[in-house]
């Protein structure tokens, strides 16, 4: 998993960056069909719980 790529400097909101990365991982099968818990996503992406929740809402 390469979650830190979501933290690259772009003009997109952080939640959109996380959502896009998760979407790519889902479509590629990298997540193995199971969404990790919010706490794991927070840790892996280095973002707050609210950012993770917003990203999941986007999906």
Buried (B, 14 or more C-beta within 10 A) or exposed (E): EEBEEBBEEEEEEBBBBBBBBBEEBBEEEEEEEEBBEEEEBBEBBEBEEEBBBBBBEBE
